[in-house]
Amino acid sequence: MKAALPESGLKPAVLRHLLADARRGIAWRTLLKPGDWLTLFLGLALVGISYPLLWRGGVADRAIVKRDGAIVTELGLHEARKITVSGAIGDTVIEVQPGRARVLADPGPRQYCVQQGWLTRAGAVAICAPSHITLQLGGRDASYDSLNY
């Protein structure tokens, strides 16, 4: 006994026709109607517009350095300086420039926090897991951190 397709679904003949077209190499773009293109265009426009509005971390004004979850120091992002923080496996060097901060050197084997590069947005985080050191930028609009992105 054959299973019947629901009325709202594709009919077997239409499905066979679409599969035959696909085997012959007919491009999928020829199957789209003007309304399909409009929906695709509007969806892409919505993503493009919402990206800069929703994906922002605000302006950073301080760098927060933590060791084992406890704050070691807070540095303003208005002047250039370097500090050394002792971690679980050695010393980690944090560099601050006006408006940005980074982990310059870390004794960790994979160097993930160093590869993170310059942090510029409030809420951005560089984690040096083997050293138990965390560099986070704070600011007025830091409602989300980079781990939540």
C-alpha positions as CSV (number, residue, x, y, z in Angstrom):
1,M,0.0,0.0,0.0
2,K,1.4,3.4,-1.0
3,A,1.7,6.2,1.5
4,A,-0.2,9.2,0.3
5,L,1.4,12.6,0.3
6,P,-0.5,15.4,2.1
7,E,-2.4,17.8,-0.1
8,S,-0.1,20.6,0.8
9,G,3.0,18.6,-0.1
10,L,4.7,18.0,-3.5
11,K,2.9,15.7,-5.9
12,P,5.0,12.7,-7.0
13,A,5.0,13.9,-10.6
14,V,6.3,17.3,-9.7
15,L,9.0,15.7,-7.5
16,R,10.0,13.4,-10.3
17,H,10.2,16.4,-12.7
18,L,12.4,18.4,-10.2
19,L,14.8,15.4,-9.7
20,A,15.0,14.9,-13.5
21,D,15.9,18.6,-14.0
22,A,18.6,18.3,-11.3
23,R,20.1,15.3,-13.0
24,R,20.2,17.2,-16.4
25,G,22.2,20.0,-14.7
26,I,19.5,22.7,-14.8
27,A,20.6,25.5,-12.4
28,W,18.6,25.9,-9.2
29,R,18.4,29.6,-9.9
30,T,16.0,29.0,-12.8
31,L,13.5,27.5,-10.3
32,L,13.3,30.7,-8.2
33,K,10.4,33.1,-8.8
34,P,10.5,36.9,-8.3
35,G,9.0,36.5,-4.8
36,D,11.7,34.1,-3.8
37,W,14.4,36.6,-4.9
38,L,12.6,39.3,-3.0
39,T,12.5,37.2,0.2
40,L,16.2,36.3,-0.2
41,F,17.2,40.0,-0.8
42,L,15.1,41.2,2.2
43,G,16.6,38.6,4.5
44,L,20.2,39.5,3.5
45,A,19.3,43.2,3.9
46,L,17.9,42.5,7.4
47,V,21.1,40.7,8.4
48,G,23.3,43.5,7.0
49,I,21.4,46.2,8.8
50,S,21.2,44.3,12.2
51,Y,24.9,43.4,12.3
52,P,26.3,46.8,13.1
53,L,23.4,47.6,15.4
54,L,23.4,44.4,17.5
55,W,27.1,43.3,17.4
56,R,28.9,45.9,19.3
57,G,30.6,45.9,22.6
58,G,30.8,49.6,23.3
59,V,33.8,51.8,24.0
60,A,36.4,50.4,26.3
61,D,37.9,52.7,29.0
62,R,39.8,50.3,31.2
63,A,41.7,47.0,31.1
64,I,41.0,44.5,33.9
65,V,43.7,41.9,34.7
66,K,42.6,38.9,36.8
67,R,44.5,36.0,38.2
68,D,42.4,33.0,39.3
69,G,39.3,35.1,39.0
70,A,40.6,37.8,41.4
71,I,41.3,41.3,40.1
72,V,45.1,42.0,40.1
73,T,44.9,45.5,38.6
74,E,42.8,47.8,36.5
75,L,44.5,50.0,34.0
76,G,43.1,53.0,32.2
77,L,43.3,52.9,28.4
78,H,44.5,56.5,28.1
79,E,48.3,56.0,28.3
80,A,50.8,53.4,27.0
81,R,52.4,51.0,29.4
82,K,53.4,47.4,30.0
83,I,52.9,45.4,33.1
84,T,54.0,41.9,34.1
85,V,51.7,39.6,36.0
86,S,52.9,36.4,37.7
87,G,50.8,33.4,36.7
88,A,50.6,29.8,37.5
89,I,53.4,28.8,35.1
90,G,55.3,32.1,34.7
91,D,55.1,35.8,33.9
92,T,52.5,37.2,31.5
93,V,53.2,40.6,29.9
94,I,50.2,42.9,29.3
95,E,50.6,45.9,26.9
96,V,48.2,48.8,27.0
97,Q,48.0,51.5,24.3
98,P,45.5,54.3,24.1
99,G,42.1,52.7,23.5
100,R,43.4,49.1,23.3
101,A,45.2,46.3,25.2
102,R,46.7,42.9,24.5
103,V,48.7,40.0,26.0
104,L,52.1,40.6,24.6
105,A,53.8,37.5,26.0
106,D,52.7,34.4,27.9
107,P,54.5,31.3,28.9
108,G,51.6,29.1,27.8
109,P,52.4,26.4,25.1
110,R,49.7,27.3,22.5
111,Q,49.8,31.1,22.9
112,Y,46.0,31.5,22.3
113,C,45.8,34.7,24.4
114,V,48.8,36.3,22.5
115,Q,47.2,35.3,19.2
116,Q,44.0,37.1,20.2
117,G,45.8,40.4,19.4
118,W,44.6,43.8,20.3
119,L,41.3,44.0,22.3
120,T,39.4,47.3,21.5
121,R,35.8,46.8,22.5
122,A,34.3,46.8,26.0
123,G,33.6,43.2,27.1
124,A,36.4,41.6,25.0
125,V,38.4,39.0,26.8
126,A,41.8,37.2,26.3
127,I,42.2,34.2,28.5
128,C,45.6,32.6,29.2
129,A,44.3,29.4,30.7
130,P,47.6,27.7,31.6
131,S,48.7,30.8,33.5
132,H,45.3,31.5,35.0
133,I,45.5,35.1,33.7
134,T,42.6,36.9,32.1
135,L,42.6,40.3,30.3
136,Q,39.2,41.9,29.9
137,L,38.2,45.4,28.7
138,G,35.6,47.2,30.6
139,G,33.4,50.2,29.6
140,R,30.0,51.8,29.9
141,D,28.3,49.5,27.4
142,A,29.9,46.2,28.3
143,S,26.6,44.3,29.0
144,Y,28.0,41.3,27.1
145,D,31.5,39.9,26.9
146,S,33.1,38.3,23.9
147,L,32.4,34.8,25.2
148,N,28.7,35.5,24.7
149,Y,29.1,36.6,21.1
